[in-house]
Amino acid sequence: HHQQQQQSMKTRDDNSNDQYDELLELGERRVKLLEKYIRPALLPTTHSSSFKDRHLFTYHNNEQSATTNNYDSFVKWIRGEYLIAKYGLIVQRAVTNHPELRDDAAGFSTVELDTTTAAEVGKGADVVVPLILPSVTTVRRAFHMQDWTRHKVPWEDHGGGGGGGEGGEGLHDNNTNNEGSSIEKIIHDNLRGQIKHSGPLNAYFEMRRREDSYELWTKDYIFGLARYLLERVDEMNRHSTDLSSTSTPPIETIILDVGAGDGRLVYFLRRAMEEIAKKENRHSKEEQQPDLPIIIATDDGSWKAPIYDNKHIRVEQLSAIEALDKYGPKTGTTTPDQHGVAAKKKTRLIVLCSWMPPGQDWTADFRRPINNVIAAAAKDENGDYDGKEVTSERLVEEYVLIGEADDGTCGHNWHTWGNTDFKTEDAAPRDLNGYERVDLSDLSLLQLSRFDCERSSESVTVSFRHIG
């Protein structure tokens, strides 16, 4: 029987590979059709086939922001059209075979509900829809990624591979005659569109037609991150209990997602935490289920992420600084202890940030002291304190960054990540402020992102913990 099962699985895999090859061949035809229409715009016959005099394809510095935006927008567009032409049919088949890959499959609409449940939702009943998310295995099989690495590789080691966003550094080989170049070479090498070693996963993100879509949330990753956060809260609670008297009120934990976009990450994490707590409670002798941390999504709306018609998905329109000011630790109402001494109810803040905007650094605000104004503190031009004369209490106990790290397009490579290749002063800001970096490698292995390629997995999860 076991041999029959193995043979059946092998037959299915063979059929799947045959279908993949057929769709890939059709995709190549679609690329040729795209090239037929696009090539005259890239290399018009009335001009030289060299890029050196082509104003449209010359990268401009940041002082010419309007032209730079046009350049970047064009690179994004042509990269997306190429990937969709080549792999779009494979993506359509994958989503048909695996409906959990659909954006609305996670309970954001009544599309996936049976008739009875849909009727109850229509009447205003509070129906808990099953949390539907793809597994990492499903994604890798559906998009034929069995040979893709799960590790991040430095860009210079890709051997010409993709990854790390697109555009932004101008053209290569501008003086070379490109008349015989393929459209793939022009997009990847000349326009820096990062398409070599790409695949259906990359086309999947482009077919979503969303500027804010960079991470494919899987069940493995969401539950892994939820468990990590619950364990960290538990560790912090034990540590605070050890350092304080028994009369001190418990510390309430707030997990704040800044730049949360559509709020799906917070929604998924909340659901996962509830399921984990419920499961653990069944196996626990404790009568009362422990309180879960409060988890909140905030975003300033600048990326125009979609707003879901679901009362369980709420995103407060707040910038990162506004969110920190609103939900950062404060002295709450004082309540007398058994000795009649007033004790202050405290909160702690853990911050999540997924795919921080490129070139911006929000982490200086994460690391600031609880009190906004401290007379003895010296603040540098980036908003970081010198760490010598400032109270050890910080606004954020721990912050977790998700996305490209160190040399990518998330945050600032020096001020956010401390990459010495982009160094502007002697010590990294996070070191000065008493935070240590912890790479969450087990979680990073579960990530799937927009600019992954066969040779490198670009997105990682990194924690910065206050140790002062």
C-alpha positions in Angstrom: 0.0 0.0 0.0 2.9 2.4 0.9 4.5 1.6 -2.5 1.2 2.4 -4.3 1.0 5.7 -2.5 4.5 6.6 -3.4 3.9 5.7 -7.0 0.7 7.7 -7.1 2.6 10.8 -5.7 5.3 10.3 -8.3 2.8 10.2 -11.1 1.1 13.4 -9.9 4.5 15.1 -9.6 5.4 14.0 -13.2 2.1 15.2 -14.5 2.6 18.5 -12.7 6.0 18.9 -14.1 4.7 18.2 -17.6 2.0 20.9 -17.2 4.6 23.3 -15.8 6.9 22.8 -18.8 3.9 23.3 -21.2 2.8 26.5 -19.4 6.4 27.8 -19.3 6.7 27.2 -23.1 3.5 29.3 -23.6 5.0 31.9 -21.3 8.1 32.2 -23.5 5.7 32.8 -26.4 4.0 35.6 -24.4 7.4 37.1 -23.7 8.2 37.2 -27.4 4.9 38.9 -28.0 5.7 41.5 -25.3 9.1 42.0 -26.7 7.6 42.7 -30.2 5.7 45.6 -28.8 8.2 46.8 -26.2 11.4 46.6 -28.1 10.8 49.5 -30.5 10.3 51.7 -27.4 13.5 50.4 -25.8 15.6 50.5 -29.0 13.9 52.6 -31.7 15.3 51.9 -35.2 15.8 55.6 -35.8 18.3 55.9 -33.0 21.5 54.1 -32.0 21.1 50.8 -30.3 23.3 52.1 -27.5 21.6 53.3 -24.3 24.2 56.1 -23.6 22.1 58.9 -25.2 18.7 57.7 -24.2 17.3 60.3 -21.7 14.4 58.0 -20.7 16.8 55.3 -19.5 19.4 57.4 -17.8 19.2 57.3 -14.0 18.9 60.7 -12.3 20.0 61.6 -8.8 17.6 62.4 -6.0 17.7 66.1 -6.7 15.7 65.4 -9.9 13.1 63.5 -8.0 10.4 63.8 -10.7 12.6 62.2 -13.3 13.8 59.6 -10.9 10.3 58.6 -10.1 9.5 58.2 -13.8 12.6 56.0 -14.2 11.7 53.8 -11.2 8.1 53.6 -12.2 9.1 52.4 -15.7 11.5 49.8 -14.4 8.8 48.5 -12.0 6.2 48.4 -14.8 8.4 46.6 -17.4 9.7 44.1 -14.8 6.1 43.3 -13.7 4.9 42.9 -17.3 7.8 40.5 -18.1 7.2 38.3 -15.1 3.5 38.2 -15.7 4.0 37.3 -19.3 6.4 34.5 -18.5 4.9 33.0 -15.4 1.3 34.4 -15.2 -0.3 31.2 -16.6 1.6 29.1 -14.0 0.4 31.4 -11.2 -3.2 31.2 -12.4 -3.0 27.4 -12.3 -1.4 27.4 -8.8 -4.1 29.7 -7.4 -6.8 27.5 -8.9 -5.3 24.4 -7.5 -4.6 26.0 -4.1 -7.4 28.5 -3.3 -5.6 29.4 0.0 -3.2 31.5 -2.1 -6.0 33.9 -2.9 -6.0 37.2 -1.1 -9.5 36.9 0.1 -9.2 33.3 1.3 -8.3 34.2 4.9 -11.8 35.2 5.9 -12.0 38.7 4.6 -15.2 38.0 2.6 -17.9 35.4 2.5 -16.6 34.0 -0.8 -15.3 30.8 0.8 -18.2 30.3 3.3 -20.9 27.8 2.9 -24.5 29.0 2.4 -25.5 28.7 6.1 -22.5 30.6 7.4 -22.9 33.2 4.7 -26.5 33.8 5.7 -25.5 34.1 9.4 -22.8 36.7 8.5 -25.5 38.6 6.4 -27.7 38.8 9.5 -24.9 40.3 11.5 -23.9 37.2 13.5 -20.4 37.1 14.8 -19.2 34.0 12.9 -15.6 33.0 13.4 -14.3 32.1 9.9 -11.5 29.5 9.8 -8.0 31.1 9.5 -7.0 30.0 5.9 -3.3 30.5 5.1 -1.0 28.5 2.8 1.8 26.5 4.2 5.4 27.1 3.1 5.4 23.6 1.5 2.2 24.5 -0.5 3.8 27.7 -1.8 7.1 26.0 -2.8 5.3 23.2 -4.6 2.7 25.4 -6.2 5.3 27.7 -7.6 7.9 25.0 -8.3 10.5 26.4 -5.9 11.9 23.1 -4.7 15.4 24.1 -5.8 15.2 27.7 -4.4 17.5 28.5 -1.5 16.0 29.5 1.8 18.9 31.6 2.8 19.9 35.2 2.1 22.9 35.6 -0.1 24.8 39.0 -0.5 23.8 40.6 -3.7 27.4 40.6 -5.1 27.5 36.8 -4.6 24.3 36.2 -6.7 26.4 35.8 -9.8 24.2 38.2 -11.7 21.1 37.0 -9.9 18.1 39.0 -8.8 17.0 40.2 -5.4 17.1 43.4 -3.5 14.4 45.4 -5.2 14.6 47.0 -8.6 16.1 49.9 -10.4 17.8 52.8 -8.6 21.4 52.5 -9.8 21.1 53.5 -13.4 22.2 51.5 -16.5 25.0 49.1 -17.0 26.9 48.8 -20.3 25.5 52.0 -21.6 28.1 52.1 -24.4 27.4 48.6 -25.6 25.4 48.0 -28.7 22.3 46.2 -27.5 20.7 45.5 -30.9 21.0 41.7 -30.4 20.2 41.7 -26.7 17.2 39.8 -25.4 14.5 41.7 -23.5 15.5 39.8 -20.4 19.1 41.1 -20.6 17.9 44.6 -21.3 15.6 44.6 -18.3 18.0 42.8 -15.9 21.4 44.1 -16.9 20.6 47.6 -18.4 17.6 48.6 -16.4 18.5 46.7 -13.2 15.0 45.2 -13.2 16.2 42.0 -11.3 14.4 39.2 -13.2 17.1 36.6 -13.7 16.6 33.5 -11.5 13.0 34.7 -10.8 9.9 32.5 -11.1 6.2 32.2 -10.5 6.5 33.6 -6.9 7.7 36.9 -8.3 4.9 37.0 -10.9 2.4 36.2 -8.1 3.3 39.5 -6.3 3.1 41.5 -9.5 -0.3 40.1 -10.4 -1.6 41.4 -7.1 -1.1 44.9 -8.5 -0.3 46.3 -5.1 2.5 48.6 -4.2 2.4 47.6 -0.6 2.6 43.8 -1.1 6.1 42.4 -0.2 5.5 39.4 2.0 3.5 36.3 1.5 2.2 35.4 4.9 2.1 31.6 5.5 0.6 29.6 8.3 4.1 28.4 9.3 5.5 31.9 9.6 2.5 33.5 11.3 2.3 30.8 14.0 6.1 30.9 14.4 6.1 34.6 14.9 3.1 34.4 17.3 4.8 31.8 19.4 8.0 33.9 19.5 6.1 37.0 20.7 4.2 35.0 23.4 7.4 33.5 24.6 9.1 36.9 24.8 6.2 38.4 26.7 6.4 35.5 29.1 10.2 36.0 29.6 9.7 39.7 30.2 6.9 39.0 32.7 9.1 36.6 34.6 12.0 39.0 34.6 9.9 41.9 35.8 8.5 39.7 38.6 12.0 38.8 39.7 13.0 42.4 40.0 10.0 43.8 41.7 7.9 43.2 44.9 4.9 41.0 44.9 2.7 44.0 45.4 3.6 45.5 42.0 0.7 45.3 39.5 1.3 43.2 36.4 2.7 44.9 33.3 0.4 45.0 30.3 2.1 44.3 27.0 1.1 46.1 23.8 2.4 44.8 20.5 2.3 47.7 18.0 2.6 47.2 14.3 3.7 50.5 12.7 3.4 50.9 8.9 0.9 48.0 9.1 -0.6 48.6 5.6 -3.8 46.6 5.3 -3.5 45.2 8.9 -3.5 41.6 7.8 -0.3 40.7 9.8 -1.9 41.9 13.1 -5.2 40.1 12.2 -3.3 36.8 11.5 -1.1 37.1 14.6 -4.1 37.8 16.9 -5.9 34.8 15.5 -2.8 32.6 15.9 -2.2 33.7 19.5 -5.8 32.9 20.4 -5.5 29.4 18.9 -2.1 28.8 20.6 -3.5 30.0 24.0 -6.6 27.9 23.6 -4.6 24.8 22.7 -2.2 25.3 25.6 -5.1 26.0 28.0 -6.6 22.6 27.2 -3.3 20.9 28.4 -2.8 23.2 31.4 -3.9 22.7 35.0 -4.5 26.5 35.4 -8.1 27.4 35.7 -7.7 30.9 34.2 -6.3 31.4 30.8 -3.4 33.9 30.8 -4.1 37.3 29.3 -2.9 37.8 25.8 -1.0 40.9 24.8 -2.9 43.7 23.1 -2.0 43.9 19.4 -2.7 47.0 17.4 -2.2 47.9 13.7 -1.4 51.5 12.7 -0.5 53.1 9.4 -0.6 56.6 8.0 -2.3 55.6 4.8 0.3 56.9 2.5 0.7 53.6 0.5 -3.1 53.4 0.0 -3.4 49.8 1.2 -6.9 48.3 0.8 -9.4 48.6 3.7 -11.2 45.4 4.4 -14.9 45.3 5.2 -14.2 43.2 8.3 -14.7 44.4 11.9 -11.9 42.3 13.1 -9.4 44.0 10.8 -8.9 47.6 12.1 -6.0 49.9 11.2 -5.7 53.2 13.0 -4.5 56.0 10.8 -1.4 57.0 12.7 2.2 57.7 11.6 4.9 55.7 13.4 5.6 58.6 15.8 1.9 59.3 16.5 1.4 55.6 17.2 4.4 55.5 19.6 3.1 58.6 21.4 -0.3 57.2 21.8 0.6 53.6 22.9 4.0 54.1 24.5 4.5 53.3 28.2 2.7 55.7 30.5 2.0 56.0 34.2 -1.5 54.7 34.6 -4.0 55.1 37.4 -2.4 54.5 40.7 -3.9 51.8 42.9 -3.0 51.3 46.6 -1.3 48.0 47.5 -1.9 46.0 50.7 0.3 48.5 52.6 -1.6 51.5 51.3 1.3 52.5 49.0 0.2 53.7 45.6 1.7 51.5 42.8 1.8 52.6 39.2 0.3 50.3 36.6 2.8 50.1 33.8 2.7 49.0 30.1 5.5 47.7 28.0 5.7 48.1 24.2 6.9 45.7 21.6 7.0 47.1 18.1 6.6 45.3 14.8 7.6 46.8 11.4 7.3 45.0 8.2 9.2 46.4 5.1 10.0 49.9 6.5 10.1 52.4 3.6 13.5 52.6 1.9 15.9 55.2 3.1 13.8 56.1 6.1 14.7 55.1 9.7 12.0 54.9 12.3 14.1 52.9 14.8 15.6 56.1 16.4 12.1 56.8 17.7 11.8 53.2 18.9 14.9 53.6 21.0 14.1 57.0 22.6 13.7 57.2 26.4 10.2 57.0 27.9 10.3 60.7 28.8 10.3 62.8 25.6 12.3 65.6 27.2 15.4 64.8 29.2 17.6 67.8 30.0 20.9 66.0 30.2 20.5 64.1 27.0 22.4 64.9 23.9 20.5 64.1 20.7 22.3 63.8 17.3 21.0 64.9 14.0 19.3 61.5 13.4 17.3 61.6 16.7 19.5 59.2 18.6 20.6 59.8 22.2 24.2 59.5 23.1 23.4 56.9 25.7 25.6 58.3 28.5 23.3 60.6 30.5 19.9 59.2 29.7 17.6 57.0 31.8 17.9 53.3 31.0 14.1 53.0 30.5 13.2 53.1 26.9 9.9 53.6 25.1 10.2 50.2 23.3 11.3 47.1 25.1 11.9 45.2 21.8 11.3 45.9 18.2 11.1 43.3 15.4 11.9 44.2 11.8 10.7 42.1 8.9 12.0 42.6 5.4 15.4 43.1 3.6 18.2 43.7 6.0 21.6 45.3 6.1 22.0 46.0 2.3 18.5 46.0 1.0 15.6 48.5 0.6 14.1 48.4 4.0 14.9 51.3 6.3 18.4 52.9 6.3 21.3 50.5 5.9 23.4 52.4 8.6 20.9 54.0 11.0 18.5 51.1 11.0 20.8 48.1 10.5 24.3 49.3 11.5 25.9 48.2 8.2 29.4 49.5 8.3 29.6 49.8 4.5 27.1 52.7 4.9 28.7 54.1 8.1 28.3 57.8 9.0 29.7 57.7 12.6 31.7 55.5 14.8 29.1 53.4 16.5 25.8 52.0 15.3 22.8 53.9 16.8 21.3 50.8 18.2 24.6 50.0 20.1 24.7 53.5 21.6 21.1 53.1 22.9 21.7 49.8 24.6 20.0 47.4 22.1 21.3 44.1 20.9 20.5 42.5 17.6 19.1 38.9 17.5 18.6 37.3 14.1 15.6 35.1 14.2 16.9 32.6 11.7 14.3 29.9 12.2 11.6 32.4 11.3 13.6 33.8 8.3 13.6 30.3 6.8 9.8 30.4 6.6 9.6 33.7 4.7 8.6 34.3 1.1 8.9 37.7 -0.4 8.5 39.8 -3.5 12.2 39.9 -4.5 13.3 36.4 -3.6 15.0 34.5 -6.4 16.4 31.0 -6.9 19.7 32.0 -5.5 18.7 34.1 -2.5 15.8 34.5 0.0 15.8 38.3 0.6 13.4 38.8 3.6 14.5 38.1 7.1 13.2 38.7 10.7 15.4 40.4 13.1 14.8 41.4 16.8 16.4 44.3 18.6 16.2 43.9 22.4 16.8 46.6 25.0 19.5 45.3 27.4 20.0 48.5 29.5 
